[in-house]
């Protein structure tokens, strides 16, 4: 059972948040308070239901133990007691999941970077397939997507693509997609029917908000230049492309998709913030490397995480040893949720086991 003192602390914190928000907090402080309040609200609802079930169980136990209770009342109390014990066990499980330490970025929107890896033109085609897969999956979730940049390859597909995904809880699901995705299939250009293995790398960055990270304008070097298309030709006659360098970290981003320099700068700043935020989170994670770390949530972008085998119609996620024989639905985005949900469930199970072990 969850210690009552822990539940009291949650209720006290929720009451304090409501008080601070009502006292006239504004600006970034109000945004932080609102975010914490929104995350805590469903937990508090479960806490109240949990305590109600506990109280009901105590009352049923009292009726059963009372020698003055007649047989019918005792029988009803025993039936209610059985229902309440089952309900309490379910609420206890949900509360333990809710009380697990959370990734601060889980509620954030995200930026997906897809880069063709080994395999030349076939890898670029596969990168294009992955982009389509994520766009379809995101549409099914009701999330808004926008292409930030595309770098075309010669035979179709993309050498590199960046996709912004906006919505609540985007990063919590998509973060498990970071890593090396491998494809095994017969390329369209293969005349002898041989299966080739290619790869693409996916990186999912949480989109940083102003309350997450502040960048000093003095730390930036901003260069403008003419946007170029495939083959190096100029696609416009003005210096609309923007390159921003964050001098303290050496982080460089560039954007040229828009015809407006202003829009390119805004997108580049968003991407720069995401990269710096992600780098800082990675640094903190490295400092905690001695702690137990879930394989599912490691986010190692050099790790081979999944294989898409077209001849066998098979997709295997190597982190959780999950193999599904519905490749066409997965690569189209319609079936990707089955893998993502399994990864989320495994991550929760791993963290819950560690959490319960710490309680022993």
Secondary structure, DSSP 8 states (H G I E B T S, - for coil): ---HHHHHHHHHHHHHHHHHHHTT--HHHHHHHHHHHHHHHHHHHHHHHHHHHHHHHHHHHHHHH-TT--HHHHHHHHHHHHHHHHHHHHHHHHHHHHTS---TTTTS-EEEEEEE-TTHHHHHHHHHHHHHHHHHHHHHHT-EEEEEEEEE-TTSSEEEEEEEEESTTHHHHHGGG-EEEEEEE--TT-SS---EEEEEEEEEEE---TTT----GGGEEEEEE--B-GGG-BS-SS--EEEEEETTTTEEEEE-SSS-HHHHHHHHHHHHHHHHHHHHHHHHHHHTTTS---STT---TTSEEEEEETTTTEEEETTTTEEES-HHHHHTTSSHHHHHHHHHHHHHHHHHHHHHHHH-
